[in-house]
Amino acid sequence: MSKIKRGLTSSINPMVETKSTTEIKSKTGNLYESIAVIAKRANQINISVKEELHSKLEEFASHTDNLEEVHENKEQIEISRFYERMANPAIQATQEFLEDKIYFRRNDDDLYS
């Protein structure tokens, strides 16, 4: 597992907590713009986690599925459990946003067209 993922999962509580909308709004000046930034980052996190999980589980894939050959692999189960315990990408993105760990910029041309 990458060091970045371990750092993300260890410091972020996977439980949903209410956040102050005024604090979220204060970062960009617009609540909806802040939510759009968080949503884009959550999508990025989701894609990277999904790719990482699939690459790890690909090692265990059997190309000839036969009911007699299916067996439990403890390592595969542990990998799956780890990813299930991770915080939701939206929670991770919100936490990063509130801690000013996300770089974003406005495209002023889009605002006035």
N, CA, C and O atoms as CSV, one atom per row, in Angstrom:
chain,resi,resn,atom,element,x,y,z
A,1,MET,N,N,0.843,-1.172,0.000
A,1,MET,CA,C,0.000,0.000,0.000
A,1,MET,C,C,0.884,1.229,0.000
A,1,MET,O,O,1.935,1.258,0.641
A,2,SER,N,N,0.455,2.223,-0.711
A,2,SER,CA,C,1.261,3.434,-0.809
A,2,SER,C,C,1.231,4.210,0.505
A,2,SER,O,O,0.283,4.113,1.286
A,3,LYS,N,N,2.285,4.976,0.725
A,3,LYS,CA,C,2.382,5.766,1.953
A,3,LYS,C,C,1.294,6.825,2.016
A,3,LYS,O,O,0.821,7.173,3.098
A,4,ILE,N,N,0.901,7.332,0.868
A,4,ILE,CA,C,-0.150,8.360,0.821
A,4,ILE,C,C,-1.457,7.793,1.340
A,4,ILE,O,O,-2.136,8.434,2.142
A,5,LYS,N,N,-1.817,6.602,0.894
A,5,LYS,CA,C,-3.074,5.993,1.320
A,5,LYS,C,C,-3.056,5.699,2.809
A,5,LYS,O,O,-4.050,5.923,3.500
A,6,ARG,N,N,-1.911,5.190,3.317
A,6,ARG,CA,C,-1.825,4.918,4.749
A,6,ARG,C,C,-1.996,6.198,5.550
A,6,ARG,O,O,-2.645,6.193,6.596
A,7,GLY,N,N,-1.426,7.282,5.074
A,7,GLY,CA,C,-1.556,8.568,5.759
A,7,GLY,C,C,-2.984,9.072,5.735
A,7,GLY,O,O,-3.470,9.629,6.719
A,8,LEU,N,N,-3.654,8.878,4.615
A,8,LEU,CA,C,-5.039,9.330,4.510
A,8,LEU,C,C,-5.949,8.550,5.437
A,8,LEU,O,O,-6.804,9.128,6.109
A,9,THR,N,N,-5.766,7.240,5.476
A,9,THR,CA,C,-6.690,6.423,6.239
A,9,THR,C,C,-6.458,6.508,7.734
A,9,THR,O,O,-7.400,6.344,8.508
A,10,SER,N,N,-5.231,6.758,8.160
A,10,SER,CA,C,-4.961,6.751,9.588
A,10,SER,C,C,-5.484,8.003,10.290
A,10,SER,O,O,-5.851,7.936,11.463
A,11,SER,N,N,-5.524,9.131,9.604
A,11,SER,CA,C,-5.898,10.371,10.268
A,11,SER,C,C,-7.360,10.761,10.072
A,11,SER,O,O,-7.851,11.669,10.742
A,12,ILE,N,N,-8.056,10.088,9.168
A,12,ILE,CA,C,-9.428,10.476,8.867
A,12,ILE,C,C,-10.396,9.488,9.500
A,12,ILE,O,O,-10.290,8.277,9.310
A,13,ASN,N,N,-11.331,10.027,10.247
A,13,ASN,CA,C,-12.367,9.217,10.869
A,13,ASN,C,C,-13.354,8.777,9.794
A,13,ASN,O,O,-13.911,9.631,9.103
A,14,PRO,N,N,-13.593,7.472,9.626
A,14,PRO,CA,C,-14.496,7.017,8.571
A,14,PRO,C,C,-15.969,7.277,8.866
A,14,PRO,O,O,-16.820,7.063,8.002
A,15,MET,N,N,-16.276,7.733,10.066
A,15,MET,CA,C,-17.668,8.017,10.421
A,15,MET,C,C,-18.072,9.398,9.896
A,15,MET,O,O,-17.265,10.327,9.882
A,16,VAL,N,N,-19.312,9.519,9.472
A,16,VAL,CA,C,-19.815,10.776,8.940
A,16,VAL,C,C,-20.060,11.746,10.095
A,16,VAL,O,O,-20.705,11.399,11.085
A,17,GLU,N,N,-19.545,12.948,9.958
A,17,GLU,CA,C,-19.751,14.000,10.956
A,17,GLU,C,C,-20.284,15.237,10.252
A,17,GLU,O,O,-19.951,15.490,9.094
A,18,THR,N,N,-21.101,15.997,10.939
A,18,THR,CA,C,-21.608,17.225,10.332
A,18,THR,C,C,-20.486,18.251,10.247
A,18,THR,O,O,-19.627,18.333,11.124
A,19,LYS,N,N,-20.514,19.011,9.195
A,19,LYS,CA,C,-19.515,20.059,8.979
A,19,LYS,C,C,-20.227,21.400,8.895
A,19,LYS,O,O,-21.391,21.472,8.500
A,20,SER,N,N,-19.537,22.435,9.261
A,20,SER,CA,C,-20.084,23.779,9.214
A,20,SER,C,C,-20.115,24.276,7.769
A,20,SER,O,O,-19.082,24.330,7.102
A,21,THR,N,N,-21.289,24.633,7.297
A,21,THR,CA,C,-21.394,25.131,5.925
A,21,THR,C,C,-20.709,26.482,5.780
A,21,THR,O,O,-20.205,26.806,4.704
A,22,THR,N,N,-20.683,27.267,6.838
A,22,THR,CA,C,-20.001,28.564,6.752
A,22,THR,C,C,-18.497,28.375,6.615
A,22,THR,O,O,-17.831,29.156,5.935
A,23,GLU,N,N,-17.957,27.339,7.260
A,23,GLU,CA,C,-16.531,27.060,7.137
A,23,GLU,C,C,-16.210,26.570,5.724
A,23,GLU,O,O,-15.192,26.951,5.145
A,24,ILE,N,N,-17.070,25.735,5.182
A,24,ILE,CA,C,-16.876,25.249,3.817
A,24,ILE,C,C,-16.997,26.396,2.827
A,24,ILE,O,O,-16.213,26.493,1.883
A,25,LYS,N,N,-17.974,27.263,3.041
A,25,LYS,CA,C,-18.196,28.396,2.149
A,25,LYS,C,C,-17.038,29.393,2.211
A,25,LYS,O,O,-16.710,30.026,1.208
A,26,SER,N,N,-16.426,29.533,3.369
A,26,SER,CA,C,-15.383,30.555,3.545
A,26,SER,C,C,-14.147,30.295,2.674
A,26,SER,O,O,-13.392,31.226,2.391
A,27,LYS,N,N,-13.935,29.079,2.258
A,27,LYS,CA,C,-12.747,28.755,1.453
A,27,LYS,C,C,-12.818,29.338,0.046
A,27,LYS,O,O,-11.796,29.746,-0.505
A,28,THR,N,N,-14.022,29.382,-0.544
A,28,THR,CA,C,-14.169,29.891,-1.912
A,28,THR,C,C,-15.073,31.108,-1.997
A,28,THR,O,O,-15.045,31.836,-2.990
A,29,GLY,N,N,-15.873,31.335,-0.964
A,29,GLY,CA,C,-16.834,32.433,-1.009
A,29,GLY,C,C,-18.198,31.997,-1.511
A,29,GLY,O,O,-19.147,32.781,-1.496
A,30,ASN,N,N,-18.301,30.760,-1.951
A,30,ASN,CA,C,-19.552,30.246,-2.485
A,30,ASN,C,C,-19.670,28.783,-2.063
A,30,ASN,O,O,-18.785,27.979,-2.353
A,31,LEU,N,N,-20.750,28.442,-1.386
A,31,LEU,CA,C,-20.949,27.087,-0.887
A,31,LEU,C,C,-20.970,26.070,-2.022
A,31,LEU,O,O,-20.357,25.008,-1.919
A,32,TYR,N,N,-21.677,26.394,-3.108
A,32,TYR,CA,C,-21.810,25.454,-4.222
A,32,TYR,C,C,-20.479,25.243,-4.945
A,32,TYR,O,O,-20.190,24.142,-5.415
A,33,GLU,N,N,-19.690,26.276,-5.030
A,33,GLU,CA,C,-18.369,26.153,-5.634
A,33,GLU,C,C,-17.469,25.262,-4.769
A,33,GLU,O,O,-16.719,24.437,-5.289
A,34,SER,N,N,-17.550,25.436,-3.466
A,34,SER,CA,C,-16.776,24.597,-2.551
A,34,SER,C,C,-17.189,23.130,-2.673
A,34,SER,O,O,-16.342,22.237,-2.686
A,35,ILE,N,N,-18.485,22.896,-2.760
A,35,ILE,CA,C,-18.982,21.525,-2.897
A,35,ILE,C,C,-18.530,20.922,-4.226
A,35,ILE,O,O,-18.229,19.730,-4.292
A,36,ALA,N,N,-18.479,21.724,-5.272
A,36,ALA,CA,C,-18.015,21.230,-6.573
A,36,ALA,C,C,-16.543,20.834,-6.496
A,36,ALA,O,O,-16.147,19.824,-7.077
A,37,VAL,N,N,-15.734,21.610,-5.792
A,37,VAL,CA,C,-14.317,21.288,-5.622
A,37,VAL,C,C,-14.177,19.986,-4.842
A,37,VAL,O,O,-13.384,19.119,-5.206
A,38,ILE,N,N,-14.946,19.855,-3.776
A,38,ILE,CA,C,-14.905,18.632,-2.960
A,38,ILE,C,C,-15.349,17.429,-3.787
A,38,ILE,O,O,-14.746,16.360,-3.695
A,39,ALA,N,N,-16.386,17.590,-4.585
A,39,ALA,CA,C,-16.890,16.485,-5.406
A,39,ALA,C,C,-15.865,16.039,-6.440
A,39,ALA,O,O,-15.700,14.842,-6.673
A,40,LYS,N,N,-15.179,16.988,-7.059
A,40,LYS,CA,C,-14.153,16.627,-8.049
A,40,LYS,C,C,-12.999,15.878,-7.381
A,40,LYS,O,O,-12.485,14.905,-7.934
A,41,ARG,N,N,-12.597,16.326,-6.207
A,41,ARG,CA,C,-11.513,15.645,-5.488
A,41,ARG,C,C,-11.965,14.256,-5.036
A,41,ARG,O,O,-11.184,13.306,-5.097
A,42,ALA,N,N,-13.206,14.129,-4.588
A,42,ALA,CA,C,-13.722,12.826,-4.169
A,42,ALA,C,C,-13.719,11.853,-5.343
A,42,ALA,O,O,-13.415,10.672,-5.173
A,43,ASN,N,N,-14.052,12.340,-6.524
A,43,ASN,CA,C,-14.027,11.497,-7.712
A,43,ASN,C,C,-12.598,11.044,-8.015
A,43,ASN,O,O,-12.382,9.885,-8.371
A,44,GLN,N,N,-11.622,11.943,-7.879
A,44,GLN,CA,C,-10.216,11.580,-8.101
A,44,GLN,C,C,-9.764,10.502,-7.109
A,44,GLN,O,O,-9.106,9.532,-7.486
A,45,ILE,N,N,-10.125,10.686,-5.849
A,45,ILE,CA,C,-9.756,9.716,-4.816
A,45,ILE,C,C,-10.396,8.370,-5.126
A,45,ILE,O,O,-9.738,7.332,-5.049
A,46,ASN,N,N,-11.671,8.385,-5.476
A,46,ASN,CA,C,-12.400,7.155,-5.768
A,46,ASN,C,C,-11.756,6.385,-6.920
A,46,ASN,O,O,-11.602,5.165,-6.848
A,47,ILE,N,N,-11.388,7.087,-7.963
A,47,ILE,CA,C,-10.771,6.438,-9.127
A,47,ILE,C,C,-9.428,5.818,-8.744
A,47,ILE,O,O,-9.146,4.681,-9.123
A,48,SER,N,N,-8.597,6.549,-7.999
A,48,SER,CA,C,-7.277,6.019,-7.637
A,48,SER,C,C,-7.394,4.826,-6.686
A,48,SER,O,O,-6.645,3.858,-6.818
A,49,VAL,N,N,-8.316,4.885,-5.738
A,49,VAL,CA,C,-8.501,3.770,-4.806
A,49,VAL,C,C,-9.029,2.547,-5.547
A,49,VAL,O,O,-8.591,1.425,-5.292
A,50,LYS,N,N,-9.964,2.763,-6.460
A,50,LYS,CA,C,-10.530,1.659,-7.224
A,50,LYS,C,C,-9.458,0.990,-8.082
A,50,LYS,O,O,-9.396,-0.237,-8.145
A,51,GLU,N,N,-8.620,1.778,-8.739
A,51,GLU,CA,C,-7.538,1.220,-9.559
A,51,GLU,C,C,-6.554,0.441,-8.701
A,51,GLU,O,O,-6.105,-0.639,-9.087
A,52,GLU,N,N,-6.217,0.987,-7.536
A,52,GLU,CA,C,-5.286,0.311,-6.641
A,52,GLU,C,C,-5.864,-1.012,-6.142
A,52,GLU,O,O,-5.163,-2.023,-6.099
A,53,LEU,N,N,-7.133,-1.003,-5.770
A,53,LEU,CA,C,-7.783,-2.222,-5.280
A,53,LEU,C,C,-7.844,-3.280,-6.376
A,53,LEU,O,O,-7.536,-4.446,-6.130
A,54,HIS,N,N,-8.236,-2.886,-7.572
A,54,HIS,CA,C,-8.325,-3.841,-8.674
A,54,HIS,C,C,-6.956,-4.431,-9.020
A,54,HIS,O,O,-6.852,-5.619,-9.326
A,55,SER,N,N,-5.916,-3.612,-8.971
A,55,SER,CA,C,-4.581,-4.135,-9.276
A,55,SER,C,C,-4.126,-5.132,-8.210
A,55,SER,O,O,-3.457,-6.113,-8.535
A,56,LYS,N,N,-4.475,-4.897,-6.950
A,56,LYS,CA,C,-4.105,-5.828,-5.890
A,56,LYS,C,C,-4.906,-7.121,-5.973
A,56,LYS,O,O,-4.363,-8.206,-5.764
A,57,LEU,N,N,-6.196,-7.008,-6.278
A,57,LEU,CA,C,-7.036,-8.200,-6.347
A,57,LEU,C,C,-6.831,-8.980,-7.641
A,57,LEU,O,O,-7.206,-10.148,-7.732
A,58,GLU,N,N,-6.237,-8.334,-8.636
A,58,GLU,CA,C,-5.979,-9.014,-9.908
A,58,GLU,C,C,-5.007,-10.170,-9.730
A,58,GLU,O,O,-5.057,-11.144,-10.482
A,59,GLU,N,N,-4.130,-10.074,-8.750
A,59,GLU,CA,C,-3.185,-11.151,-8.469
A,59,GLU,C,C,-3.904,-12.440,-8.087
A,59,GLU,O,O,-3.400,-13.535,-8.339
A,60,PHE,N,N,-5.078,-12.311,-7.480
A,60,PHE,CA,C,-5.816,-13.474,-6.996
A,60,PHE,C,C,-6.841,-13.987,-8.010
A,60,PHE,O,O,-7.485,-15.010,-7.776
A,61,ALA,N,N,-6.993,-13.291,-9.122
A,61,ALA,CA,C,-8.015,-13.658,-10.101
A,61,ALA,C,C,-7.679,-14.994,-10.743
A,61,ALA,O,O,-6.538,-15.266,-11.114
A,62,SER,N,N,-8.691,-15.796,-10.858
A,62,SER,CA,C,-8.562,-17.080,-11.528
A,62,SER,C,C,-9.302,-16.984,-12.850
A,62,SER,O,O,-10.475,-16.611,-12.886
A,63,HIS,N,N,-8.621,-17.318,-13.931
A,63,HIS,CA,C,-9.245,-17.186,-15.239
A,63,HIS,C,C,-10.121,-18.380,-15.580
A,63,HIS,O,O,-10.937,-18.318,-16.499
A,64,THR,N,N,-9.955,-19.449,-14.850
A,64,THR,CA,C,-10.824,-20.605,-15.039
A,64,THR,C,C,-11.628,-20.791,-13.762
A,64,THR,O,O,-11.151,-21.392,-12.799
A,65,ASP,N,N,-12.832,-20.280,-13.760
A,65,ASP,CA,C,-13.683,-20.386,-12.579
A,65,ASP,C,C,-14.364,-21.751,-12.549
A,65,ASP,O,O,-15.145,-22.100,-13.435
A,66,ASN,N,N,-14.055,-22.483,-11.543
A,66,ASN,CA,C,-14.664,-23.776,-11.334
A,66,ASN,C,C,-15.076,-23.826,-9.876
A,66,ASN,O,O,-14.306,-23.414,-9.008
A,67,LEU,N,N,-16.258,-24.314,-9.590
A,67,LEU,CA,C,-16.748,-24.309,-8.216
A,67,LEU,C,C,-15.842,-25.084,-7.273
A,67,LEU,O,O,-15.712,-24.719,-6.105
A,68,GLU,N,N,-15.207,-26.160,-7.767
A,68,GLU,CA,C,-14.332,-26.935,-6.904
A,68,GLU,C,C,-13.038,-26.179,-6.590
A,68,GLU,O,O,-12.417,-26.418,-5.555
A,69,GLU,N,N,-12.635,-25.280,-7.468
A,69,GLU,CA,C,-11.366,-24.584,-7.296
A,69,GLU,C,C,-11.487,-23.308,-6.458
A,69,GLU,O,O,-10.470,-22.737,-6.064
A,70,VAL,N,N,-12.690,-22.862,-6.184
A,70,VAL,CA,C,-12.875,-21.636,-5.414
A,70,VAL,C,C,-12.498,-21.913,-3.957
A,70,VAL,O,O,-13.036,-22.830,-3.336
A,71,HIS,N,N,-11.609,-21.146,-3.437
A,71,HIS,CA,C,-11.196,-21.281,-2.048
A,71,HIS,C,C,-10.953,-19.904,-1.454
A,71,HIS,O,O,-10.737,-18.929,-2.174
A,72,GLU,N,N,-10.992,-19.840,-0.155
A,72,GLU,CA,C,-10.784,-18.564,0.518
A,72,GLU,C,C,-9.292,-18.265,0.609
A,72,GLU,O,O,-8.482,-19.132,0.940
A,73,ASN,N,N,-8.967,-17.064,0.320
A,73,ASN,CA,C,-7.592,-16.615,0.429
A,73,ASN,C,C,-7.559,-15.538,1.504
A,73,ASN,O,O,-8.139,-14.465,1.334
A,74,LYS,N,N,-6.891,-15.820,2.595
A,74,LYS,CA,C,-6.891,-14.898,3.726
A,74,LYS,C,C,-6.295,-13.541,3.370
A,74,LYS,O,O,-6.765,-12.511,3.853
A,75,GLU,N,N,-5.273,-13.534,2.538
A,75,GLU,CA,C,-4.649,-12.273,2.140
A,75,GLU,C,C,-5.636,-11.419,1.331
A,75,GLU,O,O,-5.717,-10.205,1.516
A,76,GLN,N,N,-6.366,-12.059,0.454
A,76,GLN,CA,C,-7.371,-11.358,-0.347
A,76,GLN,C,C,-8.473,-10.793,0.543
A,76,GLN,O,O,-8.941,-9.676,0.322
A,77,ILE,N,N,-8.879,-11.552,1.533
A,77,ILE,CA,C,-9.919,-11.097,2.463
A,77,ILE,C,C,-9.427,-9.903,3.268
A,77,ILE,O,O,-10.181,-8.955,3.487
A,78,GLU,N,N,-8.177,-9.933,3.711
A,78,GLU,CA,C,-7.612,-8.813,4.468
A,78,GLU,C,C,-7.535,-7.544,3.626
A,78,GLU,O,O,-7.828,-6.452,4.111
A,79,ILE,N,N,-7.141,-7.691,2.370
A,79,ILE,CA,C,-7.090,-6.530,1.476
A,79,ILE,C,C,-8.481,-5.934,1.321
A,79,ILE,O,O,-8.649,-4.718,1.398
A,80,SER,N,N,-9.467,-6.777,1.104
A,80,SER,CA,C,-10.843,-6.302,0.939
A,80,SER,C,C,-11.345,-5.620,2.202
A,80,SER,O,O,-11.989,-4.573,2.128
A,81,ARG,N,N,-11.057,-6.198,3.349
A,81,ARG,CA,C,-11.496,-5.595,4.615
A,81,ARG,C,C,-10.851,-4.236,4.848
A,81,ARG,O,O,-11.495,-3.313,5.346
A,82,PHE,N,N,-9.569,-4.116,4.483
A,82,PHE,CA,C,-8.895,-2.838,4.652
A,82,PHE,C,C,-9.594,-1.747,3.851
A,82,PHE,O,O,-9.840,-0.655,4.363
A,83,TYR,N,N,-9.914,-2.044,2.594
A,83,TYR,CA,C,-10.563,-1.053,1.746
A,83,TYR,C,C,-11.996,-0.771,2.193
A,83,TYR,O,O,-12.497,0.333,1.979
A,84,GLU,N,N,-12.657,-1.735,2.803
A,84,GLU,CA,C,-13.997,-1.501,3.334
A,84,GLU,C,C,-13.963,-0.574,4.537
A,84,GLU,O,O,-14.904,0.188,4.760
A,85,ARG,N,N,-12.880,-0.633,5.320
A,85,ARG,CA,C,-12.768,0.210,6.517
A,85,ARG,C,C,-12.317,1.624,6.203
A,85,ARG,O,O,-12.407,2.506,7.057
A,86,MET,N,N,-11.838,1.851,5.002
A,86,MET,CA,C,-11.376,3.192,4.637
A,86,MET,C,C,-12.538,4.177,4.643
A,86,MET,O,O,-13.693,3.804,4.436
A,87,ALA,N,N,-12.213,5.418,4.881
A,87,ALA,CA,C,-13.225,6.472,4.849
A,87,ALA,C,C,-13.729,6.658,3.422
A,87,ALA,O,O,-12.994,6.465,2.454
A,88,ASN,N,N,-14.970,7.027,3.321
A,88,ASN,CA,C,-15.589,7.310,2.033
A,88,ASN,C,C,-14.792,8.416,1.329
A,88,ASN,O,O,-14.320,9.339,1.994
A,89,PRO,N,N,-14.630,8.346,-0.001
A,89,PRO,CA,C,-13.882,9.391,-0.712
A,89,PRO,C,C,-14.436,10.800,-0.482
A,89,PRO,O,O,-13.671,11.765,-0.467
A,90,ALA,N,N,-15.734,10.931,-0.305
A,90,ALA,CA,C,-16.310,12.252,-0.039
A,90,ALA,C,C,-15.867,12.776,1.323
A,90,ALA,O,O,-15.621,13.972,1.481
A,91,ILE,N,N,-15.765,11.891,2.299
A,91,ILE,CA,C,-15.295,12.289,3.631
A,91,ILE,C,C,-13.831,12.698,3.556
A,91,ILE,O,O,-13.430,13.702,4.145
A,92,GLN,N,N,-13.029,11.914,2.826
A,92,GLN,CA,C,-11.618,12.240,2.671
A,92,GLN,C,C,-11.443,13.580,1.966
A,92,GLN,O,O,-10.633,14.404,2.390
A,93,ALA,N,N,-12.198,13.799,0.894
A,93,ALA,CA,C,-12.087,15.042,0.136
A,93,ALA,C,C,-12.509,16.244,0.978
A,93,ALA,O,O,-11.875,17.297,0.915
A,94,THR,N,N,-13.562,16.096,1.757
A,94,THR,CA,C,-14.016,17.190,2.612
A,94,THR,C,C,-12.950,17.537,3.642
A,94,THR,O,O,-12.685,18.711,3.901
A,95,GLN,N,N,-12.344,16.517,4.223
A,95,GLN,CA,C,-11.297,16.750,5.215
A,95,GLN,C,C,-10.097,17.456,4.584
A,95,GLN,O,O,-9.546,18.392,5.164
A,96,GLU,N,N,-9.700,17.008,3.404
A,96,GLU,CA,C,-8.593,17.662,2.700
A,96,GLU,C,C,-8.934,19.117,2.387
A,96,GLU,O,O,-8.086,19.998,2.525
A,97,PHE,N,N,-10.159,19.366,1.973
A,97,PHE,CA,C,-10.595,20.719,1.633
A,97,PHE,C,C,-10.542,21.628,2.850
A,97,PHE,O,O,-10.060,22.757,2.766
A,98,LEU,N,N,-11.031,21.142,3.971
A,98,LEU,CA,C,-11.046,21.954,5.190
A,98,LEU,C,C,-9.646,22.185,5.746
A,98,LEU,O,O,-9.415,23.174,6.443
A,99,GLU,N,N,-8.711,21.286,5.448
A,99,GLU,CA,C,-7.327,21.444,5.908
A,99,GLU,C,C,-6.453,22.140,4.866
A,99,GLU,O,O,-5.230,22.161,4.999
A,100,ASP,N,N,-7.071,22.709,3.830
A,100,ASP,CA,C,-6.367,23.427,2.753
A,100,ASP,C,C,-5.310,22.565,2.062
A,100,ASP,O,O,-4.235,23.057,1.720
A,101,LYS,N,N,-5.610,21.292,1.859
A,101,LYS,CA,C,-4.697,20.388,1.172
A,101,LYS,C,C,-5.063,20.221,-0.299
A,101,LYS,O,O,-4.387,19.487,-1.021
A,102,ILE,N,N,-6.111,20.883,-0.749
A,102,ILE,CA,C,-6.545,20.791,-2.141
A,102,ILE,C,C,-6.218,22.102,-2.834
A,102,ILE,O,O,-6.568,23.182,-2.358
A,103,TYR,N,N,-5.538,21.986,-3.969
A,103,TYR,CA,C,-5.274,23.165,-4.790
A,103,TYR,C,C,-6.375,23.268,-5.831
A,103,TYR,O,O,-6.644,22.308,-6.552
A,104,PHE,N,N,-7.003,24.415,-5.911
A,104,PHE,CA,C,-8.023,24.637,-6.933
A,104,PHE,C,C,-7.894,26.073,-7.418
A,104,PHE,O,O,-7.378,26.942,-6.714
A,105,ARG,N,N,-8.365,26.299,-8.610
A,105,ARG,CA,C,-8.330,27.660,-9.154
A,105,ARG,C,C,-9.582,27.880,-9.971
A,105,ARG,O,O,-10.180,26.941,-10.498
A,106,ARG,N,N,-9.962,29.128,-10.065
A,106,ARG,CA,C,-11.142,29.512,-10.837
A,106,ARG,C,C,-10.756,29.770,-12.271
A,106,ARG,O,O,-9.691,30.313,-12.563
A,107,ASN,N,N,-11.629,29.375,-13.147
A,107,ASN,CA,C,-11.485,29.726,-14.551
A,107,ASN,C,C,-12.481,30.867,-14.794
A,107,ASN,O,O,-13.656,30.619,-15.060
A,108,ASP,N,N,-12.020,32.092,-14.705
A,108,ASP,CA,C,-12.910,33.260,-14.778
A,108,ASP,C,C,-13.655,33.344,-16.095
A,108,ASP,O,O,-14.734,33.936,-16.143
A,109,ASP,N,N,-13.122,32.774,-17.167
A,109,ASP,CA,C,-13.825,32.804,-18.442
A,109,ASP,C,C,-15.141,32.055,-18.367
A,109,ASP,O,O,-16.115,32.459,-19.001
A,110,ASP,N,N,-15.190,30.964,-17.598
A,110,ASP,CA,C,-16.414,30.172,-17.473
A,110,ASP,C,C,-17.490,30.905,-16.675
A,110,ASP,O,O,-18.681,30.676,-16.887
A,111,LEU,N,N,-17.085,31.777,-15.767
A,111,LEU,CA,C,-18.050,32.464,-14.906
A,111,LEU,C,C,-18.901,33.451,-15.668
A,111,LEU,O,O,-20.042,33.702,-15.278
A,112,TYR,N,N,-18.388,34.016,-16.735
A,112,TYR,CA,C,-19.096,35.072,-17.418
A,112,TYR,C,C,-19.631,34.676,-18.803
A,112,TYR,O,O,-20.138,35.524,-19.537
A,113,SER,N,N,-19.518,33.403,-19.154
A,113,SER,CA,C,-20.013,33.006,-20.480
A,113,SER,C,C,-21.411,32.458,-20.419
A,113,SER,O,O,-21.972,32.080,-21.447
